Amino acid sequence: MISKAKKAASSLAVAFAAAATLTVAVPSGNAFAIDHVQCDGSRNDFLKIWSHLDGRDSVDCYANAGSIGFGGRWVDRISTGNNDLVYSDANGDSVRINRWTDITFPNRPPKVNSIRIL
């Protein structure tokens, strides 16, 4: 007769082996990271953000899903291209902007801490 302790240990070993096998055998999803890309005048599918900070204007383009810090820059315009966007502002709010949207902030630009392409 097998003792209860041996049965429990045996069951635990089988469960651990099954979990280890599945971990190795099942591929994980593709890993993506947001990319800061060169703005190309012929492309309109990138996320494109016009911003300013400390008297300097900037235009930045991004591709691929992921998150990146935006340094608390003031955003003047966003063109989402083929990207759904969520930005986090200095007030702690998260704002979603759908793809193919072009929005300007002429009077009250948000101060953006981070951006995330969904």
N, C-alpha and C positions, 0 to 999 in steps of 0.2 A: 504494500500500500504506500502511495506517495504522500508525503506530508503536505499540509496546507502551505507551508512556507516554500517548499520546492515548487508546488503548483503555481503559486503567485510569482515566484522568480522566473519560472519558465514562461508564463504568460507575458510578463513584462519584457523578457528578452525577445519573444516573438513580435510583440508590438513595436519594440525599438527597431528591430531588424526591418520590419515592414515600412516603418516611417523613414528609415535611412534609405531604403531602396527607392521609395517614391521620391524622396528629395533629389536623388541622383538621376532617376529615370525621367522625371517630368521636367521639361525645360521651363525656365522662367520666361516671363514676358520680355519683350524687347525693352531695353533701358533707353530712355531718351533724356536728353538734357537740352534746355533752352540754349540756343546759339546766338551770340551777337554776330551779325553778318554784315557784310558790306552792302550799303544801300545802293541798289541798282535801279536807275531811272526807268528801265524797261520792265521791271517787275512790280506788280501791284499786289502780290499775294503775301508779302512779308508784313509783320507787325511793324509799323513805323511810328516813332514817337518824337515829336518836336518838344524840346524842353529848354529851360534856362536855370542857371544857378550862379550867383556871384558875378553877374554881368556877362556871363558867357552863354551863348546859345549853342544848342547841340541838336543833331538829328541822328537818331539811332534806329537800326533795324534789327529784328529778331526773327528766328524761325525755330520750329520744333517745340513740343510740349515741355514744360518745366517751369521752374521759378528762378528768379534772380533779383538781387537787391538793386534798387534804383537810386539810392543815395539821398533821398529827400529832395529831389529836384522838382521844380515847378513845371508842370506839364501844360503846354500851350495848345497842342493838337495831337490827336491819336487817329491813325488810320489802321484798322485791325487787319485788313487784307483777309486772307483765308484762315483767320485765327479767332477763336473765342478767348477773350481776355478777362482776367480779374486783376485789378490793382488794389493795393492796400495804401491808404493815405495816412497822413500824419495824425488824423483824428481817430484812427483805429478802425475806420470803415473799410469794408471790402466792396468794390464796385465792379459789376460785371458789364462788359460791353461785347455784344455779339459780333460775329464775323461780318465782313463787308460793311462796316460802319466807319464813317469819317466824322469825327466830332472835334470842335474847337472850343476853347475856354478863354474867350477874349477878356472877360472882366474879373473872373475869380478862378484862376487856375488851381487845380489841386496840387498839393505837395505830396508826391508819391514816394513811398518807402520801398515798395517791391512790386514786381509784376509777375503774373503767372499766365502762361499760355496753356489752355486746357486741351 
